[in-house]
């Protein structure tokens, strides 16, 4: 059985009519040229100093009046939630008549029948600042992930500014390369009538810098690989915990103790091109003794991060990916590959270049999974590239509907009061998603409707009419 989603008496057809009321009220609240605030100000401008007491009832009450104008939202929310719950309960009785149970049924049905809403798109911009005084010392970066566990664009985010400030470095307590940062953002607004709703994530937390020397751990921001900082070579030119599939230790694969991303690290991996065009390949198998003991989780967002240094006239393409036991690259629910390629000719020859990618795992993770590093285009003969501080870690999600963000270590470690600001803006509107989030409190539920960013959605924003 299934609930009718569009067409006559369809769930989203009904919700679209309700959302249109919200849309009209919201325009009345906030339109800068013809909205309520503008009209009130026009009235006040008609009174001068001598008689402005006549208009006291409208003085300083704009925000209050804007909220009052949206009092109907409460009634619309009740109707929306009642409609969702009863339609799914009538189709197949719910364990309890709750919004959470009905949402679970709705999302499951949309996934199983390939139904989707128009995807909202978000952009992030990262800036370093010295708002607390002093210069920015650390040369790492904040990695931002804007996909969910299905590999789709995150839908229920909001415009915000998120501030990261180093509150503890190794000069005080702790380990160098694992500094602590505070995380703060705008306050959240829970009143759905407020014209600024939802405003911000209301974040107040802490995060530790992701460091490749921390091996085989499972927590967000912690490296799942082992010896991916390439510090350990029990056998010369053969990195511990890695399997050399193609290429030879000592010729194509070497260790370096001179070309390092950081002065406090001891070694890096050195790849060398040859005249035969060897496509060097190394792997590390998860949940395997002598490789790495960690495991991947299904429908989870991960980051690949590493630093690469090149050489003049270097060519070639390197790939970092996650595969099954036969070498097939894993893909997320929506078909995106767990793979990051990098053109080695673009690597800096004077310093290390940061390379990263954010990916989601499939719903069914294979029994055998490998991290793979290989050349897809051979390196120029005798040319070198160096890899250091390679990591694979689960991303940290901020807010129930927010982005994934982690800080990675660079060549120079952070000091107290180093800070970043990440700005989040909306570049296109998934209007159905936006109104659904308001009426069903999706910001706090950590749930999202399946979406499509290619214009092939089956539940159109035009239903809001």
N, C-alpha and C positions, 0 to 999 in steps of 0.2 A: 504494500500500500504506500501511497505517497500523498502529500499535501499539494494542492494546486498552488503554484508560486506566482504565475502570471496569467493574464487573460481574465475572463469573467470570474469575479469573486476570488481571484488569486490573492495570496498573502501580500505580495509586494504591490499588487494593484491597489489593494486597500490601504496599505501603509503609504503608498505614494500620494494618495489623496490627503491623508493626515499630515504627511510631511510638507505638503504644499501650504497648509495653514501656517506651519512653523516658518516656512520660507518667507511668507508674506509678513508675518509679525517681525521676523528678524530684520527684514528690510526696513520696516517701520521703525524699529529700534535704532538701527545703526547706520543707515544711509547718510553719508556726509553732506549731501546736497538737498535731500528732501525728507530725511528721517525725522523722528520725534525730537532728538536733541537740537537739530538745526531749527525746527519750527519753534521750539521753546525759546531759543536764543533770539530768533527774529521778534518774538513778542517782547522780550525784555529790552531789546534795543529800541523799542518804541517809547520807553519811559525814560525821562531824564531825572537828574538829581532831585528836582522839586517834587516829583510825584511818583518816584519809584516804589514808594510804600504801597501803592495800589496793586503792585504785582508781586508782593512778598510771597504769596501762596505758590508762585512758580520759581522763586529764587532758591538756588542751591538744592533743587530736588530732582535734577535731570536723571541721575542714576536710579533713584527710587522709582520715578515714573516709568523709566524704561523697563525695569523689572516688573512693575505692575501691569504694563502693557502685555507682558508675556505670561500672565497668570493662567491663561488657557493652556499653556504647555503641560501643566500638571494633569489636566483632564485628557489631553491628547496622549500623554505617556500612559495613563491608565488604560485607555482604549487600545493603544498599540500593544501593550503587554498582554492584555486580556485576549486580544485577537490572536496573537502568536500562540499563547498557551492553549486556548480552546480549540483552535484549528488542529494543532498537533495531537491534542488529547482525543478529539473526535476521530481522528484518523487511526490512532492506536493509543489506548490509555497510557498516560505517563505514570511513572512510579509515584510522583506527586505533582500537583499542578503548580509548578514553579517555572520561572523564566529560565533558570539554568538548565533544567531538563529539556524544555522546549527548544532552547538555543542549541543544545547538543544534537537534538534530532534534526533541526534545520540545517546545521552545518554538515552533518553526516549525509543528509539527503542531497545537498548541493554538491558535495564532493562526489558521491556515487553516481549522480546524474549529470555531472560536468556543467553545473550551473554556476554562474559567477556574476558579480557586480563590476561596474567600471572601477578600475584601480585608481586610488589616489597616489600621487607621486610626491616624494619629499626630497629635498636637497639639504646637505649639511656643508657648512664652511667652518674651517678650523683656523683659529688665530692664536698665536702666543702673545702674551702681554706681560707687563711688569707693573700691574696695578697695585701690587703690595710693596713696591720699591725693589730696587736692584735689577739685575739683568737676568735673562733666562739662560740657565747654564746647560740643562739637559738637552740632548739632541735626539731623543726618541720622538714618538708621535702618538696621537690618539687615533685609533682605528675605529671607524664607524661602520656598522652593519645595518642596512635598511631593508633586509628581508626577514621573513619569519621561517619557522621550521619546515614549511612546505616549499620554501624557495620563492615565495611571492613577495611583492612589495608589502611592507608593513602598512596597515590601513589606518589604524586608530591613533596615530600620533597627533601632535599638536605643535604649533609654532612656539618656540621657546629658545632660551639661551641657557646653556649648561656650563657651569664654571668648575674647573678642576684646579685645585691648589695643593701644592706639596706641603704637607704638614709634618712629615717626619722623614729625615734622611739618615744615612749611616753614621753621620757625625754624632748623632744622639743615641739612637738604639736601632737595632735591626741590621739587615744585610744589604750591602751595596748592590744596586741594581734592582732592589725590591722596595723602593721608596713608597710611602703611603701618601695618597692624595685624598682630600675631601672633595665631595661632589655636591653641588647645589644648583637649584634652578628656581624659576619663578614659582610662586605659590599656586596651588591648584584651586580652582573655583568649582564647587560641587553643585551650586544652585543653577539648574538648567535654564532658568529665566534670565540669568545675568547676560547682558550683551557681550561680555568678554569671555563667557564660558567656552572652553574649560581653562583657558589662559596658559597654564603651565603644568609640569609634572609634579611639582611640589617635592622635589628630591632633596634629601639630606642624608648623605651616606659617605662611605669611604671605599677606596679601591687600592689594591697593591699593584705596582708595575709588573707586567708579565716578563719573566726572565727565563731564557732558554736553558739556563743551568739547573732549573727545577724540572726534574725528569719524571715521566710516567705518573703524573697526577691527574685527577679527574675533575677538580673544581673549576668553575669559570675563571678564565685568565691564567690557568696553570697548564704547562706544557705536557702533552700526552706522549711525546716522543722521548727517546732515551739517547743521550750523547748527540743531540742535534746541535749543540754548541761546538761539537767537534774538538773537545778537549782531550779525549781519551783515544790513544792509539797503542794498544798493547803490542800489536804487531806493526812494524814500521809501515806507514802509508796506507794502513787498513783501519778505518774508523771502527771502533768497538760498536757492537749492536747493529751494524749495518751489513747487508749482503750486497756484494758487488756482483751484479748480474751480467753487465757488459763492460768491458774495459779491464785494465790490469793495474793492480797496485804498484806504485813506483814509476809508472809511465803516464797513464791517463789520469790516475787518481793518486794524489799525494797529500801529505800534511804540511802545513806551513806554520812556523813559529815566529815569522817576521811580518806578515801581512795580516793585521788583526783589526776587527771593528772597534775594539776598545783596548786601551793600554792595560787594563786589569784582567784581560783574558789571555790565555796562553797559546792557543792554537786556532787555526781555521782549516777548512777543507780547500784544497787546491786542485782544480780540474785543468787538464792540459789537452789541447787539440793535437791531432796527429795527421800525417799525410794520407792515411787510409780513411779518414772521415768517420772514425768510430763514434757511434751514438752511445756515449757512456750512460750507464743506468745503475742506480742503487735503490734498494728497497729496505723497509723495516716493517715487519709483520706485527700487528697488534695481538695482544693477549697470548704472547708467545715467549717462552723462556729464552733468554739470550738476545731478544730483540727489544720489545717493550711490553710491559704487563698491562697497560691501559687498554680500554675498549671504547669503541664509538657507540653513541646512543642514537636511536632513530629520531627523525624529524627534529634535529638539533642543529643550531647554528654554530659553525666553527670558523676559525680564522687561521690561514697560513700566513706566516710572517717571517721574513728573513732579510739579510743584508748581503749585497753582492758588490764586489769590486772588479772592474775590468782592466784592460790593457789596451794600449794604442793598437788599432787595426784588428781588434778582436771582433769576430763575427760568430754567429750561431744563435740558437734558441734553446733555452732551458725550460723545463716544465716541472712543476710540483703538483702532485695529484694524489688522490686516494682511490684505490682500485680493489676489485674483488680478487679472489685467488688466481683467476685466469688472466688478470691484467686489464679487465674491462673497467673503465672509470665509472665510479658511482655517480648517480644523478638524483636530484631531489624529486619530490612528488610532481613538481611542475616541469621537470625535464632538464634543469640546468646542471651542467657538469661540475663535479668537484675537482676543478683543474685550473691552475694559474700558469700561463706561459709568460716568458720575459725575453725580449730581444737583447742579447748580450752586447750588441754594438752600442746600446744606449746607456750601458753601465758607466758610471764615472771612473776615470782612471786615477783620480787623485784622492778620492774618499769612497766610502761605501754607500751604495744606493739602496734605499729601502724598497722591498717588494712585498706586496700583501694582497690577499683576496679573501672574501667572506662567502661561505657556502653553507648549504643545508644538506643533511644526510637523508637517504630515502626512508620510507616507512618500514621497510624490511631490510635490515642491515645483514649482509651475507655473513656466513659463519667464519670465513677467512677474509680479512681486510688488511691491505698493505698501504703504507705511505710510500710513494714512489717519486724519485727525483731522476729525471733523464733528459738527455738532449734530443730534441725533435729535429733540429738542424745542427749538423756537426760544427764544432769550433774550428776556426782557422788553424792551420798547422803551426805547432809550437807556441801558440798563444795560451795565456793563462786567465782563468777567472777564479775568484776566491769567494767562498760562501761561509758566513758566520752567523751565529745567533738565530738559527732556523728554529721555528716553533710551529706547533699545531695545537690550538687550545680552544675550548668552548668559550664562546663570547658571553659577556655579562649584559643582561638586559636591564635597562633603567626605566622604572615605572612599569605598570602592568601593560601599557600599550606603547611604550617608548622604544627608542632605538637600542641597538647593541653597541656598546662602546668599551674599549679597553685601551690602556696605555702600554706601549711596548718600549723596552729598553733600547737605547741607541749607543753610539760610540762614546758619548760623555754622559755620565749619570746625573740624575736630577739632584738639586739642592733645595733646602727649605725655601718656600715662597715662590718657586717656579710655578707658573700657572698657564692654563689654556682656557679658551672659551670656544665652545662648539655652538654655532647658531643653526637652528633648524627652521626651514621655510617650506611652504607648500608650493609646488610648482604646477600642479594641476589638481582639479577637484574631482573626487569620487563622491558626488553629492548624496547618492543613496546611502553610501557607507557613512558619511558624515552625520546625516540625520539619524540613521539607525543607531550610531554610537551614542548620540544624545538621548534618545528615547529608551534605549535598553542598557544604559550605563556600561557600555563596552570598554570604556577607559579603565574601569576598575576590575573588570571581569577577566582580562587577559585573553579575550576571544576575538576572532576576526572572521568576517564573512569571506569565503573564497572569492578571489578577484582575478581579473584579467587586464593586463596592461597593454594589450595589442589591439584594442578596439573590437574584440570579439566576445565581449560580455553578453550574456543571455538575459540579464536583468538590467534594463537600461535606466539611466538617470531620468530619461524623458517620462517615466512612469510618475514622477513627481509633477503632477499637473492637475 
